[in-house]
Structure formats: C-alpha cells, structure tokens
Amino acid sequence: MTSVPSSPITHPSTSKNNDTYPTHHYHTPYHLHTTMPSIRSLAALILLGASHAFIVPSMPSPMTSSTALQMAGFGAAKGKDAGSKLPKLKAKAQWDRFADLKNCEKIAVGVRIKDSEEWMEVGRVKSEKDEFTEVAVARQRALIADHARRLYLVQIPPNAVLEWGYRLSEDGEWAVVDKTKGDDAPKGIEKKIGFEGKPDKNTGFYCYYHEGRIVDREEQGKGKKMPVV
C-alpha cells in the first residue's frame, strides 16, 4: 500500500498586532487512525499481565491460626486443677503437726480391702478445731496406706485395693472416706492436719522409747521419738 502524504491546511492566526500568520495542521493518514487504538489496547494488556506477575499472594490471617491452636488445646484456658498438683506430704512433718494440735480430738483411722467388712486400725488423725476430719483422712491417705502395709504385711496383699475410713464410735462403726474429699481443701490445709500411726516396733515408725521400751507419747512425756522421714 502506498503511503498518502499529509497535506497541510492553513488557517489564519492573529497575533497581538493583528498580524496574520499561517498555522499548519496535518491530517493523519487513515491507516494510522485505525491501528492506534489496537496498539494502545495491546500495550494495556501487556502492562496488566506484568502487574499480576508481581502481586504477592495473601497469607493466612493470624487470627485464623490462633483460633486453630486454641481448638487443638494449645491455647485453651486451663482448668482449676490443670498442671497443678497437691504438695506431697511427709510422714515426719505430719507427725509433728499431729503433736502440735494439742487440744484437738484424736480420731482413729484405718483401711480395709475393697469389698471387705474388716477394718484395720492404722493410727489417728487430728485437724484444726476438729473441722477437717474427712479431709485429714483423704489428704493423708498415702501415709495411712504406707503404714498399713507395714503393720499388716500378711493381711494386705501387695496388689490389694484399699479403702480409707475413720471410726465413728467405740462399738466398731466406721465411715468410709472418698479420696476426692481432699481435692477441694483450702490452701495450706496440710498445716492444719496431722497423722500419727500406731507404733511399729519392727521398723521403728511412730515409736517412742523410754528406758528401752516403746511408750505412748501422751503417757510418757520423756519418751524419745525415733526419726521418721
């Protein structure tokens, strides 16, 4: 195709001095009018594609990740007893506390094999103002069970399941104490209760000696207490 040369069209132009000068305008060839919009559209598409190549993909929201962790248990609120354990009691400390509660009632405690009717007396407990008898049994049950196995080697098999209780009256009536009774005890309750086991001459646990004999602490104030851990 032969290019058509553009022909100038002259229009008068007036200056400040009213002088007239020719002004030239050029007609754009026809084929340029038809192709320029297409070139502009193509350029716009190229730029649009290039811009998409540099868009960073969106990351998951931190809120979503946090929620997922909480649902899995990693960020959930902990319950009252979660991750916290009651302090382990020591025989010597609780024996000393038993002695310190001088004006409190001594309550006989014992164990029995589950589904059995026979109670075996193991020792005595005290509690501040006589208000925590069941807590004293439940909270010190490990000490009571350990001493029961010392006293009753034959009667209590190694794999026996034990129940704890305290004596209600001298006629042999006992009350069973559930071990959960100590779970909701006030903080520091271990300082308000005490346990003293029956003297065991074979091991020396809970034994007072006076002039070579095992004596009761209340009956013989001069008795020497054997060490208990």
C-alpha positions in Angstrom: 0.0 0.0 0.0 1.3 3.5 -1.0 1.5 5.9 1.9 -0.6 9.1 1.3 1.4 12.2 2.2 -0.3 14.5 4.5 -1.3 17.9 3.1 -1.2 21.0 5.2 -4.3 23.1 5.8 -3.6 26.7 6.5 -5.8 28.6 9.0 -5.3 32.2 9.8 -3.9 33.0 13.2 -4.0 36.5 14.6 -1.2 37.9 16.8 -1.3 40.8 19.3 -0.5 43.2 16.4 -3.4 41.8 14.4 -0.8 40.4 12.0 -2.0 37.2 10.3 0.3 34.1 10.2 -0.4 30.8 8.7 -1.0 27.9 11.1 -0.4 24.4 9.8 -2.4 21.3 10.8 -1.7 17.9 9.4 -4.2 15.1 8.6 -3.1 11.8 10.0 -3.1 9.1 7.4 -6.2 6.8 7.5 -4.3 3.6 8.3 -2.8 5.2 11.4 -6.2 6.2 12.7 -7.4 2.6 12.5 -4.3 0.9 14.1 -3.5 3.3 17.0 -6.4 2.1 19.3 -5.4 -1.5 18.8 -1.8 -0.7 19.7 -3.0 1.1 22.9 -5.2 -1.9 23.9 -2.3 -4.4 23.3 0.0 -2.3 25.4 -2.6 -2.1 28.2 -3.0 -5.9 28.2 0.8 -6.4 28.4 1.1 -4.0 31.4 -1.9 -5.7 33.1 -0.3 -9.1 32.8 3.1 -7.8 34.0 1.4 -6.2 37.1 -0.3 -9.6 38.0 3.1 -11.3 38.0 4.3 -9.1 40.9 1.2 -9.5 43.1 2.2 -11.2 46.4 -0.3 -14.0 47.4 -2.2 -13.2 50.6 -1.1 -15.0 53.7 -3.5 -16.6 56.2 -4.8 -14.3 58.9 -3.0 -14.6 62.2 -6.5 -14.7 63.8 -7.3 -17.9 61.9 -4.1 -19.6 63.1 -4.6 -18.6 66.7 -8.1 -20.0 66.6 -6.9 -23.3 65.2 -4.3 -23.6 68.0 -6.9 -22.9 70.7 -9.3 -25.5 69.3 -6.4 -28.0 69.4 -5.9 -27.3 73.0 -2.6 -25.4 72.8 -4.1 -22.0 73.7 -7.1 -23.0 75.6 -7.7 -21.8 79.1 -6.6 -24.1 81.8 -8.9 -25.5 84.4 -8.6 -25.0 88.0 -6.5 -28.1 88.6 -4.8 -28.4 85.3 -1.0 -28.6 85.5 -1.1 -28.2 89.3 -0.5 -30.9 91.9 -1.1 -31.0 95.6 2.1 -31.0 97.6 3.4 -34.4 98.7 3.1 -34.9 102.4 6.0 -36.3 104.5 5.4 -38.6 107.4 7.7 -36.7 109.8 6.1 -33.3 109.1 2.5 -34.6 109.5 3.6 -36.4 112.7 4.9 -33.2 114.1 1.7 -31.4 113.2 -0.3 -34.1 114.9 1.7 -33.3 118.1 1.2 -29.5 117.6 -2.6 -29.8 117.5 -2.7 -30.4 121.3 -6.3 -29.6 122.1 -7.8 -31.3 119.1 -9.7 -34.6 119.2 -7.8 -37.8 118.1 -9.8 -39.7 115.5 -8.9 -43.4 114.9 -8.3 -44.1 111.2 -7.8 -47.3 109.2 -8.1 -49.1 106.0 -9.9 -52.1 104.6 -9.6 -54.2 101.5 -12.3 -53.2 99.0 -15.5 -55.3 99.3 -14.4 -56.4 102.7 -16.1 -55.7 106.0 -13.0 -55.9 108.2 -11.3 -52.6 109.2 -7.7 -52.5 110.2 -6.8 -49.6 112.5 -3.7 -47.8 111.4 -3.4 -44.7 113.6 -5.0 -41.4 114.4 -5.6 -38.1 112.8 -6.2 -34.6 114.1 -7.5 -31.4 112.4 -7.6 -27.8 113.4 -10.7 -27.1 115.6 -11.8 -30.7 114.7 -13.3 -29.3 111.4 -11.4 -31.3 108.8 -11.6 -35.0 109.8 -12.5 -36.3 106.3 -10.0 -34.0 104.6 -7.4 -35.2 107.1 -8.0 -38.8 106.1 -8.3 -38.2 102.4 -5.3 -35.8 102.2 -3.0 -38.1 104.2 -4.3 -41.3 102.7 -0.9 -42.2 101.2 0.8 -42.0 104.6 -2.0 -44.1 106.1 -1.8 -46.7 103.3 2.0 -47.0 103.6 1.9 -47.5 107.3 -1.0 -50.0 107.0 1.2 -52.2 104.8 4.0 -52.1 107.4 1.6 -53.1 110.2 -0.4 -55.7 108.2 2.1 -57.5 106.0 0.1 -60.7 105.9 -3.4 -59.3 105.8 -2.8 -56.8 102.9 -1.5 -58.3 99.7 0.7 -56.1 97.5 -1.9 -55.7 94.8 -4.8 -55.1 97.2 -7.2 -52.1 96.5 -7.7 -50.2 99.8 -10.5 -48.0 101.2 -9.9 -45.4 103.9 -12.1 -44.6 106.8 -12.4 -43.3 110.4 -14.1 -44.8 113.4 -17.3 -43.1 114.4 -17.8 -44.9 117.8 -16.1 -47.4 120.1 -18.6 -50.1 119.1 -16.8 -50.6 115.8 -18.8 -48.4 113.4 -16.7 -46.9 110.6 -17.3 -44.2 108.0 -15.7 -44.6 104.5 -13.9 -41.5 103.2 -13.7 -40.9 99.4 -10.3 -39.9 98.3 -11.7 -36.9 96.5 -12.6 -35.2 99.8 -9.2 -33.7 99.8 -9.2 -32.3 96.3 -11.1 -29.0 97.2 -9.4 -28.5 100.5 -8.3 -25.0 101.5 -4.8 -23.9 100.5 -2.3 -24.8 103.2 -4.6 -27.5 104.7 -1.6 -29.8 105.3 -0.5 -27.4 108.1 -3.9 -27.8 109.8 -4.0 -31.6 109.9 -1.7 -34.4 111.2 -1.3 -38.1 111.3 0.3 -40.4 113.8 0.5 -44.1 113.0 0.4 -47.0 115.5 3.9 -47.8 116.8 5.6 -50.4 114.6 8.5 -51.9 116.6 9.7 -53.8 113.6 10.6 -50.6 111.7 10.6 -48.1 114.5 8.0 -46.0 112.7 5.9 -43.8 115.1 7.7 -45.3 118.1 8.6 -43.5 121.4 11.1 -45.2 123.6 11.6 -44.7 127.3 14.1 -46.8 129.2 14.3 -49.2 126.3 10.5 -49.7 125.9 8.1 -48.4 123.4 5.7 -46.0 125.1 2.8 -43.8 124.2 3.8 -40.1 123.8 0.9 -38.8 125.9 1.5 -41.3 128.7 5.3 -40.7 128.8 6.4 -37.2 128.0 10.0 -38.2 128.4 9.8 -40.7 125.5 12.4 -40.3 122.8 10.9 -40.2 119.3 12.5 -42.2 116.6 13.2 -40.3 113.4 10.7 -40.7 110.6 11.2 -39.3 107.1 
